[in-house]
Amino acid sequence: MRTLVIGGAGYIGSALCRHLLERGHDVTVLDLLLFGREPLAALGGSEQFRLVQGDLRDESLLMRIVPGHDALVLLAAIVGEPACNRNPDLAVDTNLHGAIKVLNAARSSGVSRFVFSSTCSNYGAADPGQLVTEEAPLQPISTYSETKVAAERAVLKSVAEGFVPTVLRFSTAFGIAPRMRFDLMVSDFTLAAVRDRKIVVFGEQFWRPFVHVEDISRAVCGVLDADPAMVSGNVFNVGGNEANVRKIDLAECVQRLVPGTQLEYVKRDTDPRSYRVDFSKIRRQLGFQPEWTIDDGIRELHQALIAGVWPDPSARQYCN
């Protein structure tokens, strides 16, 4: 399969591209390279790999790059609330208008598989007493989730003969990847425990689901391999039910695995995002279940931090 990954030099993409190559895909990456080429350096020697620097909003570039591919995975976006809040206009132009340009280019170029990366944060503040399924009402409460919800609608309306679009709503990612991020909660808590011996937890009672970047990569590959009838026009939450945890649970996991860590709680009565997610559908229809636990990810990162893998993990390059 000839697969185009837009945003392939990012946190998830840099892990996904390795998985695709290992499965025999010919992989093209289109990326602005805001964080440089280093995340993909290890793949550069493969004859099945090609890297193109460019902007997904450039329609002329898309019409040169997209044709000839069987599948397209759209990961590129202004990711997360802080990054979107710094430049809301850019977020809308990239995450919504840019996504629609990519979608249109895929459809007109004969691409058959289209995977759109979205987020479980689209669920906003949900009843913690219930697991939210893919059919639950979406409650976007930020520019980031608003753009993702709007782009999802366009993707799901694009189903046509020979064109198989799928939306994946990712849990909050964790784990080591070539383009590392330390601004995500598992990494943030683990780094704080190693560096400061203390984790400050805001709103410890609120819920989040988590999933390792390796498992996200496996889920994307599973969608590309699946019978089109199982995934066309479908939405899948990506994660595992056992990885729905409160912030206090996560902090206590890190404390248990990084001895000497102190916890400090800052009371927050409200949090616009608190959700427990049901991942039964992806397991039932695609046979997917995560291989990595949160504990596995904390241990992996703890060992790497102690080994000094990143000279300065607090550097700006490791945050969106």
Disulfide bonds with the S-S distance in Angstrom:
none
